Amino acid sequence: MRKLFRMFRTGLTLLLVVIISFIVPIELVSASSKGGAGAYTFLKPDGSGKMKAAAYSTAWKIPIPEGWSITDTLVDKKLNIVMVMYDTESQDHGLVVYDLTTGKQKWKKSLVNIFKGDYETSTETLKLESNGEVFITGDIYEERTVFANTEYALENRTRVSKTVLAIQVTTGKIIRKITYPAPDYTPKFLEVGPWLLPDGRLMVAGLTSGTLNNTTLGYYDDKGNLLKVVERDGLLMHVSANEYVYLLDTDKYSSTDAIIVKNEAGKVLRQYTYKYKQGKLQKNEEEEVSGPFFMPDGRFYLYAEISDKTKENARPDSLIYMFSKQGKLLWMHKTKSAYLTYKTIGTQLYAINHIAETIVEIDNGKMLGPAKLANEGIRELEILPDGSFFGQGLEKYNSGADQNDYYIGAVKPSYYLYKATVPSEIELAWADKDKVLLIHYNNTIQISLLRIAK
């Protein structure tokens, strides 16, 4: 998940807090933390829809080593863990896992000196794989002399290898330690992985050396041993259920992409061409397209914005094109809103308007009606796989107030479970039906778990 923990702020140290609320709206007793301007309050709708303050308690509190910068976290209720990825001022970086119920540290793993050479991690978002592993990607660099004479030498820092560490989250044990050649560069549409395949193997991808449009795939067993390396025509864009989707060619003049789908053995399953620009523009219009983005069932969609070149500050129109797995255009939807992002939850596609604080289910090209997420605009909205969400209110954030509001809720049926008001040095980082994660920047670095009373 995603990208919620940012690099530490200048002059501030970091505290991470977890808090949690129930999904069924019930009346709760009033309560807020002591401390005047530094207090935080949780409001929840009662049966009549009115907001009432909810009591809470601190389950545990953990000191975090001074000098840490928390770059991401991962919470898994099933495994009952909180994983923290960190950097330090002394160039250390690693992982630490805590018990979600007690706050007790289960294990800590430094990622320094695991690989020889100048090694840096590149993972920004921790993701738990189905086999209980997390993949930490990285790069190995070396200094190379590109020019030298009797007076001076010019050195260049070059990436020579890419790496993957597969770490078991319950034990901290490194299961796979993989190093493979770094490609010259990574084209826009090439997805490099790593992927966990259904049989437990791990696969990575990269641009084939000396080519512009071919992909090299590397397969590794459950211990990290190299099984095989294969080359395929096209740029790998998507992998699902033994279907590998490759971009063969892009024709910018006719606005088409040529796609080929193969199985692992390289057998062609289907091939098609689709238009990524629909060619129905007026002379004063131009279209910017993003994608494709693939759905779990093989469908894919493109997001586009059409702007009027004669109106510099006018909002562009937003469009979405949905295609079948055979490349046939299924439907197109156009809206005047320029503040939309799209999110797949399960097999369903949703459009999120962060300014109007609404989310809309899209069914066969039709928006089924907006559902309200909050009573103000939301920034950094995070929607979890189970359909719960959390995000920060824009009003206090934009005004520079000494407090910030966060909304925690559910997408379908859409309603927010409670509202958290916290000091401005606190960021809400994760939320669920009965838990929420906050980041607290102050002079004491801590991780705390708070529970919302019934």
C-alpha positions as CSV (number, residue, x, y, z in Angstrom):
1,M,0.0,0.0,0.0
2,R,0.8,2.9,-0.8
3,K,3.1,5.7,-0.6
4,L,1.6,7.4,2.4
5,F,4.7,7.8,4.6
6,R,6.8,10.6,3.3
7,M,10.5,11.5,4.0
8,F,10.9,13.2,7.3
9,R,10.2,16.9,7.5
10,T,13.0,19.4,8.1
11,G,13.3,20.1,11.8
12,L,10.7,17.6,12.8
13,T,11.0,14.0,14.1
14,L,8.6,11.3,13.3
15,L,5.8,9.6,15.3
16,L,3.5,7.0,13.9
17,V,0.1,6.3,15.6
18,V,-2.6,3.8,14.8
19,I,-6.2,4.4,15.6
20,I,-9.3,2.4,14.7
21,S,-13.1,2.7,14.4
22,F,-16.2,0.5,13.9
23,I,-18.0,0.3,10.6
24,V,-21.6,0.4,12.0
25,P,-22.5,3.9,13.2
26,I,-23.4,3.9,16.9
27,E,-23.6,6.5,19.6
28,L,-20.5,7.0,21.6
29,V,-19.6,9.0,24.7
30,S,-17.7,12.3,24.3
31,A,-14.0,12.2,24.7
32,S,-10.9,14.0,23.4
33,S,-7.2,14.0,24.4
34,K,-5.9,16.5,26.9
35,G,-3.6,19.2,25.8
36,G,-5.6,22.2,24.6
37,A,-4.5,23.1,21.1
38,G,-2.6,19.8,20.8
39,A,-5.7,17.7,21.5
40,Y,-7.3,15.3,19.0
41,T,-10.9,14.4,18.7
42,F,-12.9,11.7,16.9
43,L,-16.4,12.3,15.8
44,K,-18.8,9.6,14.6
45,P,-22.4,9.7,13.4
46,D,-25.0,8.3,15.7
47,G,-28.3,6.6,14.6
48,S,-29.8,10.0,13.6
49,G,-26.8,11.1,11.6
50,K,-25.6,13.6,14.1
51,M,-21.9,13.7,14.9
52,K,-20.9,12.8,18.4
53,A,-17.4,12.6,20.0
54,A,-16.1,9.0,20.4
55,A,-14.0,7.9,23.3
56,Y,-10.6,6.2,22.7
57,S,-7.8,4.7,24.6
58,T,-4.1,4.1,24.0
59,A,-3.4,0.4,23.6
60,W,0.4,0.7,23.4
61,K,3.2,3.2,22.7
62,I,6.6,2.4,21.2
63,P,9.7,4.7,21.1
64,I,11.3,4.9,17.7
65,P,15.1,5.3,17.4
66,E,16.2,8.9,17.0
67,G,17.2,9.9,13.5
68,W,14.8,7.5,11.7
69,S,12.9,8.6,8.7
70,I,9.9,6.4,8.1
71,T,9.4,6.0,4.3
72,D,6.4,3.6,4.3
73,T,4.4,1.2,6.5
74,L,2.3,-1.9,5.9
75,V,-0.5,-3.1,8.2
76,D,-1.9,-6.6,7.9
77,K,-4.7,-7.5,10.3
78,K,-4.7,-11.1,9.3
79,L,-1.0,-11.5,10.3
80,N,-1.5,-9.0,13.1
81,I,1.5,-6.9,12.1
82,V,2.7,-3.4,11.5
83,M,5.8,-3.2,9.2
84,V,7.8,-0.1,9.0
85,M,10.4,0.7,6.3
86,Y,13.0,3.3,7.5
87,D,16.1,5.3,6.5
88,T,18.5,6.9,8.9
89,E,20.9,9.8,8.9
90,S,23.8,7.3,9.0
91,Q,22.7,5.8,5.7
92,D,21.1,2.8,7.3
93,H,17.8,1.5,5.9
94,G,15.8,-1.5,6.7
95,L,12.5,-3.0,8.0
96,V,11.1,-3.5,11.5
97,V,7.9,-5.4,12.3
98,Y,5.7,-4.9,15.4
99,D,2.8,-6.9,16.8
100,L,-0.4,-5.0,16.0
101,T,-2.1,-6.0,19.3
102,T,0.7,-5.5,21.8
103,G,3.2,-3.2,20.0
104,K,6.0,-5.7,20.8
105,Q,8.8,-5.8,18.2
106,K,8.9,-9.1,16.4
107,W,12.0,-8.6,14.3
108,K,14.2,-5.9,12.7
109,K,16.3,-6.3,9.5
110,S,18.9,-3.9,8.2
111,L,19.3,-3.9,4.5
112,V,22.8,-2.5,4.5
113,N,25.7,-4.7,3.2
114,I,23.4,-7.4,1.9
115,F,24.7,-6.9,-1.6
116,K,28.3,-6.0,-2.5
117,G,28.9,-2.6,-4.0
118,D,27.0,0.7,-3.7
119,Y,23.5,-0.6,-3.0
120,E,20.3,1.5,-2.7
121,T,16.8,0.3,-2.2
122,S,14.2,1.6,-4.7
123,T,10.9,0.3,-3.1
124,E,8.6,3.1,-2.2
125,T,5.5,1.2,-1.3
126,L,5.4,-2.0,0.7
127,K,3.1,-4.7,-0.6
128,L,2.3,-8.1,1.0
129,E,2.3,-10.9,-1.5
130,S,0.0,-13.9,-1.3
131,N,2.7,-16.1,0.0
132,G,3.5,-13.8,3.0
133,E,6.6,-12.2,1.4
134,V,7.4,-8.6,0.7
135,F,9.6,-7.7,-2.3
136,I,12.3,-5.0,-1.7
137,T,13.8,-3.9,-5.0
138,G,17.1,-2.0,-5.4
139,D,20.0,-1.0,-7.5
140,I,23.8,-1.5,-7.4
141,Y,26.0,1.3,-8.7
142,E,29.7,1.6,-9.4
143,E,32.0,4.5,-10.2
144,R,33.4,4.3,-13.7
145,T,36.0,6.5,-15.4
146,V,34.6,8.0,-18.5
147,F,37.5,10.4,-19.3
148,A,41.0,10.7,-17.8
149,N,44.2,12.5,-18.6
150,T,47.3,13.4,-16.6
151,E,45.5,16.3,-14.7
152,Y,42.1,14.9,-13.8
153,A,39.6,12.1,-14.3
154,L,35.9,12.3,-14.9
155,E,33.9,9.7,-12.9
156,N,30.4,8.6,-13.7
157,R,28.1,6.7,-11.3
158,T,26.5,3.9,-13.3
159,R,23.8,1.4,-12.3
160,V,25.2,-2.0,-13.1
161,S,22.7,-4.4,-11.5
162,K,19.1,-4.5,-10.2
163,T,18.2,-6.5,-7.1
164,V,15.2,-8.1,-5.4
165,L,14.9,-9.3,-1.8
166,A,12.0,-11.5,-0.9
167,I,11.5,-11.3,2.9
168,Q,9.1,-13.4,4.9
169,V,7.1,-10.9,7.0
170,T,6.4,-13.2,9.9
171,T,10.1,-14.0,10.6
172,G,12.2,-11.4,8.7
173,K,14.1,-14.2,7.0
174,I,15.4,-13.4,3.5
175,I,13.9,-16.1,1.3
176,R,15.3,-14.9,-2.1
177,K,18.2,-12.7,-2.9
178,I,18.3,-11.9,-6.6
179,T,20.7,-9.9,-8.7
180,Y,20.3,-9.4,-12.5
181,P,21.8,-7.1,-15.1
182,A,20.4,-3.5,-15.2
183,P,19.0,-2.5,-18.6
184,D,20.3,0.6,-20.3
185,Y,17.0,2.3,-19.6
186,T,13.3,1.4,-18.9
187,P,10.8,2.5,-21.6
188,K,7.6,4.2,-20.6
189,F,5.3,1.2,-21.1
190,L,7.6,-1.5,-19.8
191,E,6.6,-3.1,-16.5
192,V,9.6,-4.6,-14.7
193,G,8.0,-6.4,-11.8
194,P,8.8,-8.4,-9.8
195,W,5.8,-10.7,-10.1
196,L,5.0,-13.7,-7.9
197,L,3.6,-16.4,-10.2
198,P,0.9,-18.8,-9.1
199,D,3.4,-21.7,-8.7
200,G,5.6,-19.7,-6.3
201,R,8.2,-18.7,-8.8
202,L,9.4,-15.0,-9.1
203,M,9.7,-13.2,-12.4
204,V,11.4,-10.0,-13.3
205,A,11.5,-8.1,-16.7
206,G,13.8,-5.6,-18.4
207,L,14.6,-4.2,-21.7
208,T,16.6,-6.6,-23.9
209,S,20.2,-5.2,-24.3
210,G,20.7,-3.6,-27.7
211,T,17.0,-3.3,-28.5
212,L,14.3,-0.7,-28.1
213,N,11.2,-2.8,-28.1
214,N,12.1,-6.3,-26.7
215,T,11.7,-7.7,-23.2
216,T,14.0,-10.1,-21.3
217,L,12.2,-12.2,-18.6
218,G,14.0,-13.9,-15.8
219,Y,12.4,-16.7,-13.7
220,Y,13.6,-17.7,-10.2
221,D,12.6,-20.6,-7.9
222,D,11.4,-20.3,-4.3
223,K,15.0,-20.0,-3.1
224,G,16.0,-17.4,-5.6
225,N,17.9,-19.7,-8.0
226,L,17.8,-18.6,-11.6
227,L,15.6,-21.1,-13.6
228,K,15.6,-19.5,-17.1
229,V,16.0,-16.3,-19.1
230,V,13.8,-15.8,-22.2
231,E,13.4,-12.9,-24.7
232,R,10.1,-11.8,-26.2
233,D,9.2,-9.3,-28.9
234,G,7.5,-6.2,-27.5
235,L,7.4,-4.4,-24.2
236,L,5.8,-6.3,-21.4
237,M,2.8,-4.3,-20.1
238,H,0.8,-6.7,-18.0
239,V,0.9,-10.2,-16.5
240,S,-2.1,-12.2,-15.3
241,A,-3.1,-15.9,-15.2
242,N,-0.4,-17.0,-17.6
243,E,-1.2,-14.2,-20.1
244,Y,1.6,-11.8,-21.0
245,V,0.5,-8.6,-22.7
246,Y,3.2,-7.0,-24.9
247,L,3.1,-3.6,-26.7
248,L,4.5,-4.3,-30.2
249,D,4.3,-0.9,-31.8
250,T,2.9,2.6,-31.3
251,D,1.9,4.6,-34.3
252,K,1.6,8.2,-33.2
253,Y,0.3,9.3,-36.6
254,S,-2.7,7.0,-36.6
255,S,-3.0,6.9,-32.8
256,T,-2.9,3.1,-32.6
257,D,-1.1,0.6,-30.5
258,A,-0.4,-3.0,-31.7
259,I,-0.7,-5.5,-28.9
260,I,0.2,-9.2,-28.7
261,V,-0.8,-11.6,-25.9
262,K,1.2,-14.7,-25.3
263,N,1.5,-17.4,-22.7
264,E,4.7,-18.1,-20.8
265,A,6.0,-20.5,-23.5
266,G,5.6,-17.6,-26.0
267,K,2.6,-19.0,-27.8
268,V,0.5,-16.3,-29.3
269,L,-3.0,-16.3,-27.7
270,R,-4.4,-13.2,-29.5
271,Q,-3.2,-10.1,-31.3
272,Y,-5.0,-6.8,-31.9
273,T,-4.7,-3.1,-32.6
274,Y,-6.6,-0.5,-30.7
275,K,-6.9,3.3,-31.0
276,Y,-5.6,5.2,-28.0
277,K,-6.9,8.4,-29.5
278,Q,-10.4,8.3,-30.9
279,G,-9.8,10.9,-33.7
280,K,-13.0,12.9,-33.0
281,L,-11.3,16.2,-32.1
282,Q,-12.1,19.6,-33.2
283,K,-9.3,21.7,-34.8
284,N,-8.9,23.7,-31.6
285,E,-8.7,20.6,-29.4
286,E,-5.8,18.4,-28.3
287,E,-5.9,15.1,-26.4
288,E,-3.5,13.8,-23.7
289,V,-3.8,10.1,-23.0
290,S,-2.6,8.0,-20.0
291,G,-2.6,4.2,-19.9
292,P,-3.4,1.5,-20.6
293,F,-4.5,0.4,-17.1
294,F,-5.5,-3.2,-16.8
295,M,-8.5,-4.7,-14.9
296,P,-8.2,-8.1,-13.2
297,D,-10.4,-9.7,-15.9
298,G,-8.1,-8.6,-18.7
299,R,-10.1,-5.5,-19.8
300,F,-8.1,-2.3,-19.9
301,Y,-8.9,1.4,-20.0
302,L,-7.3,4.7,-21.1
303,Y,-7.8,8.0,-19.3
304,A,-7.7,11.1,-21.5
305,E,-8.0,14.9,-21.1
306,I,-9.2,17.0,-24.0
307,S,-8.3,20.7,-23.8
308,D,-9.2,23.7,-25.9
309,K,-5.9,25.2,-27.3
310,T,-7.6,28.6,-27.6
311,K,-8.6,28.8,-23.9
312,E,-5.4,28.8,-21.8
313,N,-7.1,28.5,-18.4
314,A,-10.1,26.4,-19.3
315,R,-10.7,23.1,-17.6
316,P,-10.1,20.1,-19.9
317,D,-12.8,17.5,-20.4
318,S,-12.1,14.1,-18.9
319,L,-12.7,10.9,-20.8
320,I,-12.3,7.2,-20.1
321,Y,-12.2,4.5,-22.8
322,M,-12.8,0.9,-21.8
323,F,-11.6,-2.0,-24.0
324,S,-12.2,-5.7,-24.0
325,K,-9.3,-8.1,-23.6
326,Q,-9.4,-8.5,-27.4
327,G,-8.9,-4.7,-27.8
328,K,-12.5,-3.8,-28.8
329,L,-13.8,-0.5,-27.6
330,L,-16.6,-1.4,-25.2
331,W,-17.7,2.1,-24.1
332,M,-16.5,5.7,-23.6
333,H,-17.5,8.2,-20.9
334,K,-17.0,11.9,-21.0
335,T,-17.3,14.4,-18.1
336,K,-16.5,18.1,-17.6
337,S,-14.7,17.4,-14.4
338,A,-10.9,17.7,-14.6
339,Y,-10.3,16.4,-11.1
340,L,-11.0,12.7,-11.6
341,T,-8.8,9.7,-10.8
342,Y,-9.8,6.1,-11.3
343,K,-9.6,3.2,-9.0
344,T,-10.3,-0.5,-9.4
345,I,-11.9,-2.2,-6.3
346,G,-12.3,-5.9,-7.0
347,T,-13.5,-6.1,-10.5
348,Q,-15.3,-2.7,-10.5
349,L,-14.1,0.6,-11.7
350,Y,-14.7,3.8,-9.8
351,A,-14.2,7.5,-10.6
352,I,-13.1,9.7,-7.7
353,N,-13.5,13.5,-7.7
354,H,-11.2,14.9,-5.0
355,I,-12.7,18.4,-5.2
356,A,-16.4,17.4,-5.0
357,E,-15.5,14.7,-2.4
358,T,-17.5,12.1,-4.3
359,I,-16.9,8.6,-5.7
360,V,-18.9,7.1,-8.6
361,E,-19.2,3.5,-9.7
362,I,-18.9,3.1,-13.4
363,D,-21.0,0.3,-14.9
364,N,-20.9,-0.3,-18.7
365,G,-20.0,3.4,-19.3
366,K,-22.6,4.8,-17.1
367,M,-21.9,6.6,-13.8
368,L,-24.4,5.2,-11.3
369,G,-24.6,8.4,-9.2
370,P,-22.1,10.1,-7.0
371,A,-21.7,9.0,-3.4
372,K,-20.4,11.5,-0.9
373,L,-17.1,10.7,0.8
374,A,-16.9,13.7,3.2
375,N,-18.3,17.2,3.6
376,E,-15.2,18.8,2.1
377,G,-12.6,18.1,-0.6
378,I,-10.1,15.3,0.2
379,R,-6.4,15.0,-0.5
380,E,-4.3,11.8,-0.7
381,L,-7.4,9.6,-0.7
382,E,-6.4,6.0,0.0
383,I,-8.8,3.2,-0.9
384,L,-7.9,-0.2,0.5
385,P,-8.7,-3.5,-1.3
386,D,-11.7,-4.1,1.0
387,G,-13.3,-0.8,-0.1
388,S,-12.6,1.2,3.1
389,F,-11.0,4.6,2.6
390,F,-9.3,7.4,4.4
391,G,-8.1,10.9,3.4
392,Q,-7.3,14.4,4.6
393,G,-9.7,17.3,4.4
394,L,-8.6,20.2,2.3
395,E,-10.0,23.1,4.2
396,K,-7.7,23.1,7.2
397,Y,-4.8,21.8,5.2
398,N,-5.0,24.7,2.7
399,S,-5.5,27.3,5.4
400,G,-2.4,26.3,7.3
401,A,-4.4,25.7,10.5
402,D,-2.8,24.1,13.5
403,Q,-5.1,21.1,13.2
404,N,-6.1,18.8,10.3
405,D,-9.2,16.8,9.7
406,Y,-9.2,13.2,8.3
407,Y,-12.2,11.2,7.1
408,I,-12.4,7.4,7.4
409,G,-15.2,5.5,5.7
410,A,-16.3,2.9,3.3
411,V,-17.0,3.1,-0.5
412,K,-19.9,0.7,-0.9
413,P,-22.2,1.5,0.6
414,S,-20.6,4.9,0.7
415,Y,-20.5,6.7,4.1
416,Y,-17.8,7.9,6.4
417,L,-17.4,6.1,9.7
418,Y,-15.8,8.9,11.6
419,K,-13.9,12.1,11.4
420,A,-10.5,12.6,13.2
421,T,-9.2,16.0,14.1
422,V,-5.5,16.0,15.0
423,P,-2.7,18.5,15.4
424,S,-1.1,19.6,12.2
425,E,2.1,17.6,12.9
426,I,0.1,14.4,12.8
427,E,-0.7,12.6,9.5
428,L,-3.3,9.8,9.3
429,A,-1.5,7.0,7.5
430,W,-3.9,4.0,7.6
431,A,-7.4,3.2,8.7
432,D,-9.7,0.2,8.8
433,K,-13.0,-0.8,10.5
434,D,-11.5,-0.6,13.9
435,K,-8.0,0.8,13.5
436,V,-6.3,3.9,12.1
437,L,-2.7,4.8,11.5
438,L,-1.3,8.3,12.2
439,I,2.1,9.9,11.7
440,H,3.1,12.3,14.4
441,Y,5.9,14.8,13.9
442,N,7.2,16.2,17.2
443,N,10.2,16.0,19.5
444,T,9.4,12.5,20.6
445,I,9.4,9.7,18.0
446,Q,6.8,7.1,18.9
447,I,4.4,4.5,17.4
448,S,1.1,4.4,19.2
449,L,-2.0,2.3,18.8
450,L,-5.3,3.9,19.8
451,R,-8.6,2.2,20.0
452,I,-12.0,3.8,19.5
453,A,-14.6,2.9,22.2
454,K,-17.8,1.2,21.2
